[in-house]
Amino acid sequence: MTRTVGWLTGAALTHAAFLAACSTVPLTPASGPPVTTIDVVERGWHTDVCVQVRDVPDLQVWLAQDFVGATYLCFGFGEREYAMTREHSILATLSALWPGPGAILMTVLRDTPVAAYGADKVVTLQVAAAGKAGLAAYLDQSVQRDKLARPVQLGDGPYAGSRYFGASANYAGYYTCNTWIADALRSAQLPVDGAILFASTVFRQARDVAACQHPGTVTGTDRACIPP
């Protein structure tokens, strides 16, 4: 059984790497001065993107109007059945690699992401006006709507202040939570690769972008200063 599971995992990941050829979101070079900041959060093998409520008033009304005192909304993406199930078997983990309905996890924060998750788990990035609008549109379009154009609510999230919504995109081994976050950053006109599968890659490239925006204050490389 161990050998079979190992082979299936290797085959699935090889298949995922083969199919992850490009991003679904084209990268538009940033233009104009920064007008706000967003945060990338590393949460184990998962990443989130956090936006300030004041920057996404329509999303706040649409998705989080019943959360009093919200200052940040954090968004992540995952396989719907896997996300909604508390117990995860090896079979469930493997089956999540194949295309299936996605889910959006929204986490509402009253404090900053750094206060909530720790400075070592958060990278703050500057965003221009066009990037702010692009990210807001991306997040809006990522949430599945019903026939009356209302967000499809799936239930409460795994902890206080979180909620699941249906996603408009499918989850797959070649389009993971981290691919979705990379597309979110590209929508914000931030130069990260599109074909990203792993949280460590997202976080490293986010740190590289931050290093370019704040030379000498964040450890990174010069690579991120040139859009891929």
N, C-alpha and C positions, 0 to 999 in steps of 0.2 A: 504493500500500500504506500509506504514512504517513497519508494522508487517511482511509482506511478504519479503520485502527487507532485514530486519534484520535476518529473518530465513535463507534466501539464503546466506547471508554473513557468518553466523555462520556455516552453513553446509559446505560451500566451504572451510572455514578455518580449520574446523575439518577434512575434507577430505585431505587437504594439509598436516596437521600435521601428519596424519596417514601414508601418502605415503612418507614423507621425512625421510626415514629410514637410508640412508647412502649416502655418497658422491660418485660421479662418478670418483673421482680422489683419488687414494691411496696415503697415506702419506709416503714419504721416509724420514727417519731421515737425518737432515742436516749434511753435512760433509765438513770439511775444514773451513778456516777463511773467514770472510765476505769480499767481494770484491766491493760491491756497496750497495745502499739503494733504497728502493721503498717506496711509500707513500699510505696509505689508507685514503680516504676522505669520511667523513660523509656528506650527502646532504639530510637532512630530512629523509624520509623512504628509501632512496637510498644510495648506496655506490659505490665509484669508486676506481680503483687501478691506480696509476700513476708510470710510469717508465721513466728513463732518456733516451733521444734520443740516446745518445752515447752507451747505453747498448742494443739497439734494432735497429741496422742500417738497417737490412732488412725490418723491419716493417715501419721504417721511409720512405724508398724509395718506398715501396709498397703502403702505405696508406697516407703519409703526405708530399710527396716531393714538393708539391706546396705551403707549408706553410714555409715562410722564417723566419729564426731565432728561430725555435722551439727548446726548451730545454727539455720539458717533453711532453709525450703523456699520457693522462688519458683515461681509458676505463671503460665503464659501460654496463649493459645488461638490456634489457626490452622486453616487448611484442610488436611485430612489429606494429600492427594497433594502439594500444594505444599510442605508442611512436610517431608515425607520425601524430597523430591527436592533434590539439591544444585545442579543446573543449572536456572535459571528463565528460560524464554523469554518473549517478550511474550505469546504465545498462552496459556502456562501461567498467567501473571499475570492475564490477562483471564478465563480460565475459572474461576479461584478466586473471582471475584466472584459466581458463580452458586451456588445452594444445593448443598452436598455435605457428606460426612462431615467432622467436625472432629477435631482432635487437641489434646491437652494436653501442653505442654512443662513438665516439672518440672526445676528447677535446684536442686541442693543446695549450700548454702554452709556453710563452716566459720567464716567471718568474717561481719561485718555487711554488709548491702547497700551501705552508704556506702563501706566499704573495698573492696568488690568492683567497684562501678560508678562511684564518685565522688559527692561531695556534690551536685554540680549536676544529677545525674540521679536523685536520690532525694528523695522527700517522706515524712516520717514522720508518721503520724496516730495519735491516741489513740482507743482503742476500749473501750466498756463491756462488761460481762460478756455481756449479751444479744447485742451485736454480734459478740463473739468467737465465741459459739456459732453465730450465724447464718452467719458466714463459713465456719466449719469445716464446717457442714452443706452449704453451697453448693459448696465445693470437693469434698467427698465425693461429692455427687450429680452433679458435672460429669464424673467419670471413668466411662467405660463399663465395665460388668462382663460377664463371660461367664456361661454357664449355671450355673457353680458359684460365682457371685458374686465371682470374682476379677477384679482389674483387668486390662483388655485392654492388654498391653504391645505397643508397636509397634516398639521398638528404642531404641538409644542416641541421645541428642540430638547436636547439632552440636559440642559441646565437652565436656571432662571434667566429670563430675559432673552431667550432664543426661540425661534419659530422656523418651521419648515414650510417651504412653498414648492410647488411643482416648477420644474425648469423647462424652458423651451428647447433646450439642447439635450441630446442623449449623452449618457456617460459611457465610456468604453476604455479599454486598456490603452488605446491610442489617443484618447481625449479624456484626460483625468482632471481631478480637481485643480492640479497645478497648471495644466494646459489652459484651463478656463481662466485662472488667475493671470497667466501670461497674456492672454488675449485682453483681459481687463486693463492691464498695464499698457499694452499697445494701444488700446482705445484712448488712454490718457496721454498718448504721444510720448511714452517713455520707451527708450530703446532696449527692449529685451527680445530674446529669441521667441519665436512662436511655437516651435516644436519642443516643448518642455514637458517632461513626464513627472519629474521628481521635485519635492519641496526644496531640497538642498540646492538645486539649480536655480529655482526661482529666487530664493533668498540670497544666493551668491550674486546673481545678476542685479538684484535690487540694491545690494550693498555697493556694487560697482557703479550703478547710476548715482547713488547717493554720494559716492566718493568724487565723482565728476562735478556734482552740484556743490559740494562742500569740500574742496581740496584741503587735505591736511587734517580733517576732523573725523573722517570715516575711512577705514581701511578698505582698499579696493584696488582695481587696476584701471588703466587708461582705456581698455577695450570698450567700455560702455559709453565713452564719449562719442563713438562713431556708430550710428545706427546700423544694425545688421541688415 
